[in-house]
């Protein structure tokens, strides 16, 4: 019996994504569900109803975190933004172009938060690398918005390549 892959995303899989799923699961059946979902419960119900062997999901981090807590470890399509109109692009959304890199398996989702505080004004020094901007900001006794975000908020998707769930 072939593997059943449930694709939960409003975006259809690209040819490169389909080819990678075929490499991972030769002869699989791909079920595409483009309907929006209300909660992790909704996703779990769809997975159970479909009889899926594996799932690809594009969902809010809170939903994905809940799926992982329940023992589901979906595949995540790693995409890289490329120059608009690039021949290496296999997907276009909201005026941006992307290239599929690989599927990763989501093993954990961690979001660290702290109470909100105003960010300092952006640095007025143009065209600096992030490291240079941090250095200039440090000399001025400021933290750049990106440096403050890096130090206060962490979003981590821990993925492993191609492991079965």
Secondary structure, DSSP 8 states (H G I E B T S, - for coil): ---EEEEESSS---HHHHHHHHHHSTT-EEEEE-S--SSHHHHHHHHHHHT-SEEEE---HHHHHHHHHTT---EEEEEEEE-TT-TT--EEETTEEEEEEEEEEEEEEEEE--------------S--HHHHHHHHHHTT---HHHHHHHH-EEEEEEESS---
